[in-house]
Amino acid sequence: MNYFLKANKNLITYSLILLLVIPIFGIKFFISILGNILILLFLIPLLLVILVIIGFNSYKSKMYTCNSCGVISLGLSETCMNCGANLENINNDKQFNNKPSESTVEVKAEEIK
């Protein structure tokens, strides 16, 4: 009997705690705790996925492609590491300074016979 108590000390401890706590708080308390734990198990991975997507988008916005050689840069320097071209021109290209009429393509309709 003494060996059984030593081997199952945690089991006996938890069962005594449950026998004391269930009459005080009730079974609904334990069901709500289990429900909250299950909700957390599903929401934490969802939160991590959202954080990864936000991080990827912020990382992607800092990437620049050199106009002269095509090398991708993280925007840490002002010049291209491959050809030495100025990358500040790329920052100006991303601004919306163009007029809409300059980028619109006009198409004339013709009747096909």
C-alpha positions in Angstrom: 0.0 0.0 0.0 2.9 2.3 0.8 4.3 1.8 -2.7 1.0 2.6 -4.3 0.8 6.0 -2.4 4.4 6.9 -3.5 3.9 5.9 -7.1 0.5 7.7 -7.5 1.2 10.8 -5.4 0.1 13.2 -8.1 -3.0 11.3 -8.9 -4.1 11.2 -5.3 -3.3 14.9 -4.9 -5.3 16.0 -7.9 -8.2 13.8 -7.0 -8.3 15.3 -3.5 -8.3 18.8 -5.0 -11.1 17.9 -7.3 -13.2 16.4 -4.5 -12.7 19.6 -2.5 -13.2 22.1 -5.4 -16.2 20.5 -7.2 -18.6 21.0 -4.3 -17.5 24.6 -3.8 -17.5 25.9 -7.4 -19.5 23.2 -9.2 -19.1 21.3 -12.4 -20.0 24.3 -14.6 -16.8 26.0 -13.4 -14.7 23.1 -14.7 -16.6 22.9 -18.0 -16.0 26.6 -18.6 -12.3 26.3 -17.8 -12.0 23.4 -20.3 -14.0 25.4 -22.9 -11.7 28.4 -22.4 -8.6 26.2 -22.8 -10.0 24.7 -26.0 -10.7 28.2 -27.4 -7.2 29.3 -26.6 -5.8 26.2 -28.3 -7.6 27.2 -31.5 -7.0 31.0 -31.3 -3.3 31.0 -30.6 -2.3 29.4 -33.9 -4.7 31.8 -35.7 -3.1 34.7 -34.0 0.4 33.4 -35.0 -0.7 33.1 -38.6 -2.0 36.7 -38.6 1.3 37.9 -37.2 3.2 36.1 -39.8 1.1 37.6 -42.6 1.6 41.1 -41.2 5.3 40.5 -40.8 5.6 39.2 -44.4 3.7 42.2 -45.8 5.9 44.7 -43.9 9.0 42.8 -45.1 7.7 42.8 -48.7 7.1 46.6 -48.6 10.8 47.2 -47.9 12.0 45.2 -50.9 13.1 47.2 -54.0 14.1 46.0 -57.4 16.9 47.8 -59.2 15.7 49.4 -62.5 19.0 48.9 -64.3 20.1 45.3 -63.3 17.0 43.8 -61.7 18.6 42.8 -58.3 16.3 42.7 -55.4 17.4 44.9 -52.4 16.0 45.3 -48.9 16.3 49.1 -49.1 19.0 49.2 -46.5 21.4 51.2 -48.7 20.9 54.0 -51.2 22.8 52.3 -54.0 22.4 48.9 -55.7 24.9 46.4 -54.4 25.3 44.8 -57.9 25.6 47.7 -60.3 25.8 50.8 -58.1 22.7 52.5 -59.5 20.9 54.9 -57.3 17.9 53.3 -55.6 16.3 56.6 -54.5 14.7 56.8 -58.0 12.7 53.6 -57.1 11.2 55.3 -54.1 10.1 58.2 -56.3 8.5 55.8 -58.8 6.3 54.3 -56.1 4.6 57.7 -55.5 1.5 58.4 -57.5 2.6 61.5 -59.4 1.3 60.3 -62.8 -1.9 61.8 -64.2 -4.6 59.2 -64.9 -4.9 60.3 -68.5 -1.2 59.4 -69.1 -1.7 55.8 -68.0 -5.1 55.3 -69.7 -5.1 53.5 -73.0 -7.7 54.7 -75.4 -9.3 52.1 -77.7 -11.3 53.0 -80.8 -14.2 50.8 -81.6 -14.4 49.4 -85.2 -17.1 47.5 -86.8 -16.1 44.0 -88.0 -17.6 43.0 -91.4 
